[in-house]
Amino acid sequence: MVGDMWKIENQLTPKEVRIGTALSILEMLKTGTTGFLDMYFALDEVPELIEEIGIRGYVGWGVFDADKTTQKGNPIDNAEKFIRNNKDKELFNPHIAPHAVYTCGDEQYIKSKEIADKYDVLLHTHAAETRKEVSDCKKETDKRVIEYLDSLNVLDENTVLAHVGWVTKREAELIGNNKSMISHCPTSNMKLATGGVSPLPEFEEFNVPISIGSDGAVSNNSLNLFESGKIASLLQKHSRWDASLFSAQRILDFLTRSPGSYLKEDTGKLIPGATADLITIDLNRPGNRPVYNIVSNLVYSTSLSTTICDSLINGKIVVKNGEVKTVDEKEIIRKASELSSELVNNQ
Protein backbone atom coordinates (compact mmCIF):
# COMPACT_ATOMS: atom_id res chain seq x y z
CA MET A 1 0.00 0.00 0.00
CA VAL A 2 2.82 2.43 0.84
CA GLY A 3 4.48 1.65 -2.49
CA ASP A 4 1.18 2.33 -4.28
CA MET A 5 0.91 5.71 -2.59
CA TRP A 6 4.43 6.71 -3.67
CA LYS A 7 3.51 5.80 -7.26
CA ILE A 8 0.43 8.01 -7.08
CA GLU A 9 2.29 10.89 -5.40
CA ASN A 10 4.94 10.85 -8.10
CA GLN A 11 2.25 11.73 -10.64
CA LEU A 12 1.00 14.80 -8.81
CA THR A 13 1.37 18.26 -10.32
CA PRO A 14 1.21 21.52 -8.32
CA LYS A 15 -2.40 21.96 -9.51
CA GLU A 16 -3.35 18.53 -8.17
CA VAL A 17 -1.53 19.18 -4.89
CA ARG A 18 -3.62 22.34 -4.58
CA ILE A 19 -6.87 20.35 -4.92
CA GLY A 20 -5.82 17.79 -2.31
CA THR A 21 -4.64 20.54 0.03
CA ALA A 22 -7.93 22.40 -0.33
CA LEU A 23 -9.89 19.27 0.64
CA SER A 24 -7.61 18.72 3.64
CA ILE A 25 -8.08 22.30 4.79
CA LEU A 26 -11.87 21.93 4.58
CA GLU A 27 -11.71 18.90 6.87
CA MET A 28 -9.40 20.66 9.32
CA LEU A 29 -11.54 23.80 9.48
CA LYS A 30 -14.73 21.81 10.04
CA THR A 31 -13.13 19.83 12.88
CA GLY A 32 -11.76 22.79 14.79
CA THR A 33 -8.24 23.39 13.46
CA THR A 34 -7.26 27.02 12.87
CA GLY A 35 -3.60 26.42 11.98
CA PHE A 36 -1.48 23.48 10.87
CA LEU A 37 2.13 22.44 10.25
CA ASP A 38 3.02 20.01 7.48
CA MET A 39 5.63 19.14 4.85
CA TYR A 40 5.32 18.21 1.20
CA PHE A 41 6.63 19.05 -2.28
CA ALA A 42 5.22 20.53 -5.51
CA LEU A 43 3.83 23.32 -3.33
CA ASP A 44 3.81 26.16 -5.87
CA GLU A 45 0.06 26.84 -5.60
CA VAL A 46 -0.35 26.17 -1.87
CA PRO A 47 0.67 29.57 -0.41
CA GLU A 48 -1.97 31.40 -2.47
CA LEU A 49 -4.60 28.78 -1.52
CA ILE A 50 -3.92 29.14 2.21
CA GLU A 51 -4.16 32.92 2.03
CA GLU A 52 -7.39 32.61 0.02
CA ILE A 53 -9.10 30.20 2.42
CA GLY A 54 -7.78 31.98 5.50
CA ILE A 55 -6.22 29.21 7.59
CA ARG A 56 -2.86 29.62 9.33
CA GLY A 57 -0.32 27.36 7.62
CA TYR A 58 3.26 26.39 8.43
CA VAL A 59 4.35 24.44 5.38
CA GLY A 60 7.80 22.96 4.77
CA TRP A 61 9.26 22.09 1.39
CA GLY A 62 10.34 18.46 1.56
CA VAL A 63 14.05 17.80 1.07
CA PHE A 64 15.42 14.40 0.01
CA ASP A 65 18.71 13.02 -1.24
CA ALA A 66 19.01 13.12 -5.03
CA ASP A 67 18.52 9.36 -5.41
CA LYS A 68 15.36 9.37 -3.28
CA THR A 69 13.29 12.08 -4.94
CA THR A 70 11.41 12.74 -8.17
CA GLN A 71 11.66 16.51 -7.73
CA LYS A 72 12.99 18.42 -10.69
CA GLY A 73 16.14 20.31 -9.76
CA ASN A 74 17.95 20.35 -6.43
CA PRO A 75 15.55 19.92 -3.46
CA ILE A 76 17.64 22.30 -1.31
CA ASP A 77 17.50 25.00 -4.00
CA ASN A 78 13.78 24.37 -4.46
CA ALA A 79 13.21 24.79 -0.73
CA GLU A 80 15.22 28.01 -0.54
CA LYS A 81 13.33 29.50 -3.49
CA PHE A 82 10.03 28.49 -1.90
CA ILE A 83 10.96 30.19 1.38
CA ARG A 84 12.32 33.31 -0.30
CA ASN A 85 9.21 33.77 -2.46
CA ASN A 86 6.68 33.24 0.36
CA LYS A 87 8.28 34.56 3.53
CA ASP A 88 6.26 37.76 3.90
CA LYS A 89 2.69 36.49 3.61
CA GLU A 90 0.07 37.09 6.31
CA LEU A 91 -1.00 33.55 7.20
CA PHE A 92 1.38 31.37 5.21
CA ASN A 93 4.71 30.54 6.86
CA PRO A 94 7.21 28.58 4.74
CA HIS A 95 10.02 26.48 6.16
CA ILE A 96 12.41 23.71 5.18
CA ALA A 97 11.73 20.03 5.83
CA PRO A 98 14.46 17.41 5.41
CA HIS A 99 12.25 14.34 5.32
CA ALA A 100 14.01 11.83 7.60
CA VAL A 101 17.37 10.25 8.35
CA TYR A 102 16.62 7.39 5.94
CA THR A 103 16.01 9.77 3.01
CA CYS A 104 18.52 12.54 3.84
CA GLY A 105 22.23 12.22 4.55
CA ASP A 106 24.52 14.50 6.54
CA GLU A 107 24.88 17.02 3.71
CA GLN A 108 21.16 17.54 3.22
CA TYR A 109 20.56 18.06 6.95
CA ILE A 110 23.48 20.48 7.31
CA LYS A 111 22.44 22.49 4.25
CA SER A 112 18.81 22.51 5.42
CA LYS A 113 19.89 23.91 8.77
CA GLU A 114 21.91 26.61 7.02
CA ILE A 115 18.80 27.62 5.05
CA ALA A 116 16.64 27.61 8.19
CA ASP A 117 19.12 29.86 9.98
CA LYS A 118 19.58 32.15 6.97
CA TYR A 119 15.85 32.91 6.72
CA ASP A 120 14.98 32.40 10.41
CA VAL A 121 12.40 29.70 9.64
CA LEU A 122 11.59 26.30 11.09
CA LEU A 123 13.35 23.06 10.28
CA HIS A 124 10.84 20.19 10.39
CA THR A 125 11.75 16.51 10.11
CA HIS A 126 10.42 13.03 10.85
CA ALA A 127 12.46 11.45 13.62
CA ALA A 128 12.60 8.09 15.41
CA GLU A 129 9.23 6.95 14.07
CA THR A 130 10.07 3.25 13.76
CA ARG A 131 12.38 0.73 15.36
CA LYS A 132 13.94 -0.02 11.96
CA GLU A 133 14.76 3.65 11.45
CA VAL A 134 16.57 3.76 14.80
CA SER A 135 18.33 0.46 14.18
CA ASP A 136 19.53 1.48 10.71
CA CYS A 137 20.71 4.86 11.98
CA LYS A 138 22.63 3.16 14.79
CA LYS A 139 24.34 0.80 12.32
CA GLU A 140 25.30 3.59 9.93
CA THR A 141 26.31 6.33 12.38
CA ASP A 142 26.80 4.54 15.72
CA LYS A 143 24.17 6.94 17.08
CA ARG A 144 20.45 6.78 17.70
CA VAL A 145 18.34 9.18 15.61
CA ILE A 146 18.12 12.09 18.06
CA GLU A 147 21.79 11.70 18.99
CA TYR A 148 22.67 11.80 15.30
CA LEU A 149 20.62 14.94 14.63
CA ASP A 150 22.18 16.56 17.69
CA SER A 151 25.66 15.74 16.38
CA LEU A 152 24.81 17.60 13.16
CA ASN A 153 23.71 20.67 15.20
CA VAL A 154 20.22 20.39 13.69
CA LEU A 155 18.36 20.66 16.99
CA ASP A 156 17.46 24.08 18.39
CA GLU A 157 14.44 26.23 19.27
CA ASN A 158 13.39 26.34 15.58
CA THR A 159 13.29 22.57 15.09
CA VAL A 160 10.12 20.45 15.00
CA LEU A 161 10.48 16.68 15.35
CA ALA A 162 7.52 14.59 14.20
CA HIS A 163 6.61 11.21 15.76
CA VAL A 164 9.60 10.56 18.11
CA GLY A 165 8.17 7.27 19.37
CA TRP A 166 11.44 5.32 19.61
CA VAL A 167 13.60 7.48 21.88
CA THR A 168 15.47 6.98 25.13
CA LYS A 169 15.30 9.17 28.21
CA ARG A 170 18.71 10.54 27.27
CA GLU A 171 17.35 11.56 23.87
CA ALA A 172 14.35 13.24 25.51
CA GLU A 173 16.82 15.23 27.58
CA LEU A 174 18.77 16.19 24.43
CA ILE A 175 15.59 17.49 22.82
CA GLY A 176 14.76 19.46 25.96
CA ASN A 177 18.26 20.92 26.23
CA ASN A 178 18.00 22.11 22.63
CA LYS A 179 14.46 23.51 23.15
CA SER A 180 13.07 21.68 20.11
CA MET A 181 9.36 20.86 19.82
CA ILE A 182 7.98 17.37 19.25
CA SER A 183 4.77 16.51 17.44
CA HIS A 184 3.21 13.29 18.73
CA CYS A 185 1.06 11.53 16.09
CA PRO A 186 -0.62 8.67 17.99
CA THR A 187 -3.38 7.75 15.54
CA SER A 188 -1.00 7.45 12.61
CA ASN A 189 1.60 5.50 14.59
CA MET A 190 -1.02 3.06 15.86
CA LYS A 191 -2.50 2.52 12.41
CA LEU A 192 0.95 1.84 10.96
CA ALA A 193 1.82 -0.37 13.96
CA THR A 194 5.13 1.36 14.62
CA GLY A 195 5.15 -0.10 18.13
CA GLY A 196 6.80 2.81 19.88
CA VAL A 197 4.90 5.23 22.09
CA SER A 198 6.15 8.78 22.33
CA PRO A 199 7.34 9.23 25.96
CA LEU A 200 5.35 12.33 26.85
CA PRO A 201 6.02 12.11 30.62
CA GLU A 202 9.77 12.20 29.99
CA PHE A 203 9.37 15.02 27.50
CA GLU A 204 7.46 16.95 30.17
CA GLU A 205 10.23 16.18 32.68
CA PHE A 206 12.78 17.83 30.40
CA ASN A 207 10.52 20.78 29.45
CA VAL A 208 10.13 19.72 25.82
CA PRO A 209 7.37 21.69 24.03
CA ILE A 210 4.74 19.13 23.01
CA SER A 211 2.21 19.29 20.20
CA ILE A 212 -0.16 16.64 18.88
CA GLY A 213 -0.49 15.89 15.19
CA SER A 214 -2.86 13.90 13.04
CA ASP A 215 -0.23 13.12 10.38
CA GLY A 216 -1.43 12.87 6.80
CA ALA A 217 -4.68 11.32 5.65
CA VAL A 218 -2.81 8.39 4.06
CA SER A 219 -1.67 7.09 7.45
CA ASN A 220 -4.63 8.24 9.52
CA ASN A 221 -7.72 8.66 7.30
CA SER A 222 -8.72 11.62 9.47
CA LEU A 223 -7.34 15.11 10.02
CA ASN A 224 -9.45 15.65 13.14
CA LEU A 225 -6.92 17.00 15.62
CA PHE A 226 -9.25 16.68 18.62
CA GLU A 227 -9.64 12.99 17.82
CA SER A 228 -5.84 12.66 17.90
CA GLY A 229 -5.79 14.49 21.23
CA LYS A 230 -8.18 11.96 22.77
CA ILE A 231 -6.20 9.03 21.39
CA ALA A 232 -2.94 10.57 22.64
CA SER A 233 -4.35 10.77 26.15
CA LEU A 234 -5.71 7.22 26.13
CA LEU A 235 -2.52 5.78 24.67
CA GLN A 236 -0.35 7.35 27.38
CA LYS A 237 -2.63 6.09 30.15
CA HIS A 238 -2.89 2.62 28.63
CA SER A 239 0.81 2.12 27.85
CA ARG A 240 1.97 3.36 31.29
CA TRP A 241 -0.78 1.61 33.32
CA ASP A 242 -1.59 4.98 34.86
CA ALA A 243 -5.05 6.51 34.41
CA SER A 244 -3.91 9.71 36.12
CA LEU A 245 -1.49 10.67 33.35
CA PHE A 246 -2.24 13.96 31.65
CA SER A 247 -5.30 15.91 32.62
CA ALA A 248 -7.78 16.93 29.95
CA GLN A 249 -6.49 20.49 30.31
CA ARG A 250 -2.93 19.36 29.60
CA ILE A 251 -4.01 17.54 26.44
CA LEU A 252 -5.94 20.64 25.36
CA ASP A 253 -2.76 22.66 25.96
CA PHE A 254 -0.85 20.33 23.63
CA LEU A 255 -3.45 21.10 20.95
CA THR A 256 -3.54 24.86 21.47
CA ARG A 257 -1.23 26.82 23.76
CA SER A 258 1.90 24.71 23.44
CA PRO A 259 2.30 24.86 19.64
CA GLY A 260 0.99 28.43 19.56
CA SER A 261 3.62 29.56 22.01
CA TYR A 262 6.39 27.66 20.21
CA LEU A 263 5.41 29.19 16.88
CA LYS A 264 5.25 32.63 18.51
CA GLU A 265 1.63 33.11 17.43
CA ASP A 266 0.22 33.77 20.92
CA THR A 267 -2.73 31.50 20.17
CA GLY A 268 -4.65 29.28 22.58
CA LYS A 269 -5.46 32.13 24.95
CA LEU A 270 -8.61 34.19 25.48
CA ILE A 271 -6.98 37.38 26.71
CA PRO A 272 -6.82 40.94 25.35
CA GLY A 273 -4.15 41.30 22.70
CA ALA A 274 -3.83 37.59 21.93
CA THR A 275 -4.09 36.33 18.35
CA ALA A 276 -7.79 35.98 17.48
CA ASP A 277 -7.86 32.34 16.39
CA LEU A 278 -11.08 31.02 17.94
CA ILE A 279 -13.71 28.33 17.47
CA THR A 280 -17.22 28.08 18.87
CA ILE A 281 -18.86 24.75 19.68
CA ASP A 282 -22.50 23.69 19.98
CA LEU A 283 -22.88 22.46 23.55
CA ASN A 284 -26.50 21.43 22.96
CA ARG A 285 -25.54 18.34 20.96
CA PRO A 286 -26.19 15.09 22.87
CA GLY A 287 -22.50 14.19 22.89
CA ASN A 288 -21.69 17.43 24.71
CA ARG A 289 -24.21 16.97 27.51
CA PRO A 290 -24.22 17.07 30.45
CA VAL A 291 -21.56 19.75 30.89
CA TYR A 292 -19.86 18.97 34.17
CA ASN A 293 -16.29 19.64 33.01
CA ILE A 294 -16.21 21.42 29.66
CA VAL A 295 -12.51 20.77 29.08
CA SER A 296 -13.02 17.05 29.63
CA ASN A 297 -15.94 17.17 27.19
CA LEU A 298 -13.73 18.80 24.58
CA VAL A 299 -11.03 16.16 24.86
CA TYR A 300 -13.07 13.00 25.41
CA SER A 301 -16.69 13.55 24.32
CA THR A 302 -17.02 16.07 21.55
CA SER A 303 -17.42 14.97 17.96
CA LEU A 304 -15.90 18.09 16.48
CA SER A 305 -16.99 17.22 12.95
CA THR A 306 -20.61 17.83 13.92
CA THR A 307 -20.38 20.48 16.63
CA ILE A 308 -18.09 23.19 15.23
CA CYS A 309 -20.21 26.29 14.71
CA ASP A 310 -17.83 29.11 13.89
CA SER A 311 -14.12 29.64 13.33
CA LEU A 312 -12.27 32.93 13.44
CA ILE A 313 -8.68 32.99 12.20
CA ASN A 314 -6.59 36.10 12.65
CA GLY A 315 -9.79 37.89 13.62
CA LYS A 316 -11.66 37.00 10.42
CA ILE A 317 -14.69 34.70 10.15
CA VAL A 318 -13.74 31.63 8.11
CA VAL A 319 -16.44 29.18 9.27
CA LYS A 320 -19.97 30.37 10.09
CA ASN A 321 -22.67 28.00 11.34
CA GLY A 322 -20.56 25.04 10.25
CA GLU A 323 -20.00 26.28 6.69
CA VAL A 324 -16.67 27.45 5.29
CA LYS A 325 -17.37 30.92 3.95
CA THR A 326 -14.19 31.71 2.02
CA VAL A 327 -14.43 29.02 -0.69
CA ASP A 328 -16.99 26.82 -2.43
CA GLU A 329 -17.00 23.59 -0.41
CA LYS A 330 -19.00 21.60 -2.97
CA GLU A 331 -16.70 22.58 -5.81
CA ILE A 332 -13.60 21.52 -3.88
CA ILE A 333 -15.17 18.16 -3.02
CA ARG A 334 -16.23 17.65 -6.65
CA LYS A 335 -12.72 18.37 -7.98
CA ALA A 336 -11.08 16.17 -5.36
CA SER A 337 -13.42 13.26 -6.16
CA GLU A 338 -12.67 13.56 -9.88
CA LEU A 339 -8.94 13.73 -9.25
CA SER A 340 -9.05 10.70 -6.97
CA SER A 341 -10.79 8.62 -9.60
CA GLU A 342 -8.30 9.67 -12.28
CA LEU A 343 -5.27 8.84 -10.15
CA VAL A 344 -6.58 5.43 -9.10
CA ASN A 345 -7.70 4.50 -12.62
CA ASN A 346 -4.27 5.39 -14.01
CA GLN A 347 -2.52 2.78 -11.85
N, C-alpha and C positions, 0 to 999 in steps of 0.2 A: 504493500500500500504506500509506504514512504517513497519507494522508487517511482511509483505511478505519479505521485504528487510532484516530484522533481521534474518528470517529463512534461507534465502540464505547465508547471511554473516556467519552464524554459521557453514555452511558446508565448508567454505574455508580453504584450506591448504596453507602453506607458498608458495608452487609452484604456486598455483592459484592466490594468492595475487601478486606474481611477474608478472604474465601475465597481470593482470588488471593494475598494476602500470606502466608497460611498455607502454601499450596503452595510459594511461593518460599522460605519459611523452611525447609521440609522439605528442599528441594534444597540450600540453603546448608549446613545442618547435616550432611547426609550426604556433602558434599564438603569438609568441613573448616573451614568458616567458623564462628567463635564470636561475631562482632559485625559489623554492617554499618552503612553510612551511605547514606541515600537521600532522595529528595524525592518528594512526591506531593500529592494533595488528597483530600477526602472520607475523612479519616483517623480519624473519630470512634471506630471500634472497634479500631483498630490498637494503641494503647497497652496495652489490657487483654490483647490477643492475645499481644503480645511478652512481657509479664510471665508469662502463663500457660504459654507454650512454654518460656521461659527463655533466650532468646537476647539478646545485648546489641544494642540498636538505637538509632542516631542518626537520627531521622526529621524531615525538614523539611517544613513546610506550604508548598506551592507558591504563589508570588505572581505574578500577571500583571496587566497593565493591564486596565482595565474592558472594553475592546472586544476582548480576546483571551482571555476566560475565560467558562466557563459556571457558575462558582461562584455560589451564592446569597449575596448580601451583599457586603461589601467584603473582598477577599482579605487586606489588611493586618490588618483587624480580626479576621478568621477566624484568621489566623496567631497574633496576640497571644493570643486566647482559648485556642487550642490549647496554646500554650506555658504560659500561666498555669495551666491546668487539669491539666497533666501534668509539671510541672517537678520534682516531688519523688518520682518513682518510682525503684525500685531499679535496673532495667535499661534502662528506656526514657528516652531523652534527646531532648526536642523541640528544634527550632530553626526558623529562618525561611529560606526558600529562594526568593528572587527568581529566576525561571526562567532568563532570559537577556537579553542586551541587545536582542534583536529582539522580545521580548515584554514587556519592562519599560522604562519611561522613567526619566528622572532622579528624578522624585518617588518612584516605587516603590522604587528602590534606596536613596535617602536615608532614607525612612521605614523600610525594612527594617533598615537599619543602626542606626537609633535604637532599634528593638525589640530587636535583638540585643544592643546595649549595655545597654539597660534591664534585661534579664533575664540578662545574661552568658551568652548561648548563641551557638552557631555561626551564621554566615551562609554559605549554600551556594548556589553558582550555576554554571550552565554557562558556559564562557568560551572564546572562540577555537576553537571546534570545527571550523568550516568556513571556507574561503576567502571564500565569499559573506558570511558573518557579519562577517568582518573588513573586507571591502570596503565593505559597507553602513554599518558603524559609522564607518569613515573618512570616507565621504561626508557622513554626517549630523553628525558631531561634530568632524571633522578630527583624530581620534585613533584609534589602533588600540584593540582591545578592552581590553587590560590597562591601557593608558594612560588610557583613559576611566574605567574603574573606579577607578583610582588618583586621578584628578581629583575623583571624588565622595567620596573618603575612605572607600571601601568596604573596601579591603584592610588587614588587620591580622592578628594572631596567632590570631584566631577566624574566619578566612575560609577556606573550602575551595573551590577552583576545579576543576571537572570538565572533563576533556578536554585543554584547552590545547595543541592540536596546531599551531596557526598563530600562533606568537609569535616575536618577534625576541629576540636576545641582550639587548638593552636591556630588553625586557619581563621576561625571566627575572630580570634584576637587580632590577627593580622588585618582583617577587614576593618575592625573597629579602630585600630591604631591609625589606619590610613583614611578613616572617615568616609569610606565608600558605602553606597546604599545597595541593599539586596532587594530583589523582587522575587518573592516566593510564589510559585505557580502550582498549587496543589492539585487542581483538577486535571490539568494537563499531565503532570507527572504520574498521577494515579492511573489515568487512562493509558499512558504509554508504559506503565509498569516499570518505572525506573528504579523502584525499590528504596531509594534514599528519601529521607524526610528532612527537609530543611530545619536545622536546629535553632528554632526561634528563641528558646530560653537562653541559649548560649549567646546568640546575637544580642539579645537584650542585656545580658551580663556585661558585654563589652561595648555597649552603647552604639551598636550598629543601627543606622536608620533602616527601618523595615517598611517595604511596600508589598502589596499583594497584587499579583497579575493573573489574568485569565489565560495568557498565551494566545496563540492564533487559533482560528476556528478549526483548522485541520487537526490539531491535537486536543481539542476541547469540545468542539461543536457549539459552544456558547461563549459569548463575550460579556456575559452578565457578571460584573465584578462583585456584586453583593453575594451572588451564589458562590463565587470563589472565596469570599471572606468567610462564609459559613463553613465551607469545606475545610478551609485552613484551620479554623478553630477546632472543629471536630477531629481532624487528623492529628493535631498536636495533643489533644486530650487522650485520644485513643492510643497513639504510639508511645506515650509516656506513662500510661496508666494513671493519669492524674486529671480528674474532672475539673479541678480548680484552675488549671492553666488558662491564662488569658481571659480576662473579663470581656464582655461584649463591647464595652467602651474602648478597650485596647485594640480589639479587632477593627472597630470603626475608625480608630486613629490610624491604623495601618492603611486604611482605604482612603483617608482624607488628609488629616493634618500632617502625617509623617512624610508622604511624598510631596505634599504642597510646600512644606518647610524646606525640604531638601532641594527642590527645584526653584526655591526663592519666589514662589508665587503668592505666598501668604493666603493660601486657600484653606478650607476646612475650619474656618472660624466665623462666628456670627458676631463681629465686633465692628465698631465704626472704623472706617479706613481700610478694612480687609478687602481682598479681591472678591468681587461679587459673582462668585460661581456658586449657585444655589439650586436645589431641587425641592419641589413640594410633593408630598405623598398623600394619597387618599387613605385616611385612617378608618374610614367607614366600611372598607372591604372586610369580609369575614375573616380573612387570614390575618388581619391587623387588630382584631378584637379578641379579648378585652385588652385595654392598654394599661398594664400594670407597670411595665418598665419599657419605655418607648425605644431605648437603645437596644435592649434585648430583642424586641420585635423586629427592629431594622436588620439585625444580624441573623436571627434565627427563623423568623416567621414570615417576613414580607416577601411576596412574589413581585419583585420590582417591575417585571415586564407588564404587569396589569395594574399597578398602583401609582406609577409615576404620573403626576398631573402636569407639572410645569418644570422647566429648566431654564435658568438664567446663566449665561456664561459671559464673563467680563461685563456684567451689568445689562446685557441684552437678552431679550426673550428669544429662545431658540425652540423650546417645546412649550406648547400651550394646550391645556386640556388633553394631553397625551399625543398630540400631533406635532410633528416637526414642521415648523413654519417657514424655514429658510429655503427648502427645496421641495420638489415634487416626489413624495415617497413612492407613489404608485409607479412613476416612470423609472425610478432607480431600481425597484424590484423587478419590473418588466425587463429592463436591460440586463440585469444580473442573471435572470432566469434564462434569457436567450444566450448569453455568453456561456453559462454553465453547460447548456446543451451542446453548444458548438465545440467546446473544449473536450467534453467527454466523447462525443461522436467522432472526433478526429483522432482518438487513440487507436 
